Amino acid sequence: MSDATLALRAATESDWPDLVRIWRRAVEATHSFLAPSDIDEIETQVRTTVLPSLTVTVAQRARSGSVGWIGVHDTQVEALFVDPTAHRQGVGRALLDAATAAMPHVTLDVNEQNPSAVGFYKRHGFVEIGRSERDGEGRPFPLVHMRRG
């Protein structure tokens, strides 16, 4: 496999340290509205609660290793993170397409303050179906609720 070739596979618990690292790098690059203490708090949740509760697919390249991941529960995309070094290289699209291919409809929540992510989902057929002033933990980070299908 050349390093340009992207392989997708089911994640295992041994992948979690890499996936948390990708999560943190992606969040630090795209979530400027979060304070460092918010990132630390959420990272703990990703490691201890989020990853164990989801069906996770990891994207990797031969030399780069893991470059992104998606986590789904039923027909809800709960997480999609790509390492900033792999942004705009088709990793997010490949993960989204693979994880949702068999789903007649897909829902997700995305931080309103991350316009590049909102735009990504719109480009991939999602439409806004609602909005919340706070995230799922009650923090003051508005969410856009989206659906495709």
SULCORTA-V821579 format. One record per helix or strand of 2 or more residues. SS is the DSSP state (H for helix, E for strand). FROM is the first residue (numbers start at 1). TO is the last residue. Records with the same first field share a line. If there is no record, write none. Layout:
SS->FROM-TO + FROM-TO
This chain:
E->7-10 + 55-61 + 65-73 + 76-82 + 106-111 + 127-132 + 143-148
H->13-30 + 36-53 + 84-86 + 91-100 + 115-123
